[in-house]
Amino acid sequence: EQIVCGLKRLGYAHIPSHGNFIAFKAGDAASVNDKLLRQGVIVRPLAGYQMKEWLRVTIGSETENARFLDALSKAA
């Protein structure tokens, strides 16, 4: 719920999930991924699944989720 709310607040569409990860539409996913990596945040690009604008993030602890959302806000 923390990540879903954060993604919505930042204006990112996502695919509802019941698993431990969420796919979200990042636009230029390669660029966003690179910017996240430079901040020490690892996500999974989904281009290999014909979803070139999408990234997938694994749900972590409350602190890890907050770090991801902060990094994503700076990567946009």
N, C-alpha and C positions, 0 to 999 in steps of 0.2 A: 504494500500500500504506500509506503514511503517513496519508493521510486516512481510508482505510477503517478502519485500526486505531484512529484517533482517534475516529471516529464511533461505533464499537463501544464504546470506553471510556466515551464520554459517553452511551451508551444510545440512539443514533439508528439506526433502520432505514435501509437504503440499497438502491438497485437496483444489482446488479453491472454494471460497465461495462468495456468494452475501449477506450473513447474517452478523451478528455482532460478529461472531466467526470464528476461523480457526483451523482445525485439522492438526496436524503435526506429522510425524513419528519420535519418540524419541528414538527408539531402546529399551533400558531397561527403559521403561516408568515409572515403579514403582520407580526406583532409581532416575531418573530425577525429577519426581514429589516430592519425598522426599527432594531432594536437593533444589528444588524451594520453598517448604514449609518452610524449615529452613531459607530461605532468606525472608520469608514473602510474597511470591508470590503464589497465588492459581490458579491452572489450574484443568481441569476435566479429569481424566483418562477415557479411552474409552474401557477398557477391558470388561466391561459388554455388549458391542456391538460387541464382537468377534474381537476387534481391540486392542490386548494387547500391541502392540508396539506404540500406538498412544495416544496423549494428545490433549485436546482442550483448546484454550485460547480465552477469550472474548476480543474484540477490546475495548480499552479504550481511554483516552486522549493521546496526543502526549507524555506527561511526563510519564504516566503509561505504555505506549507501550515501551518506551525507558528503563524503569526500568525492565520490563519483559525481554527484549532482553539482557540486561546486566546480569541479574540473570541467564538466560538460558546459556549464554556464560560461566558462572562460574560453571554451573551444569553439563556440558558435560564431 
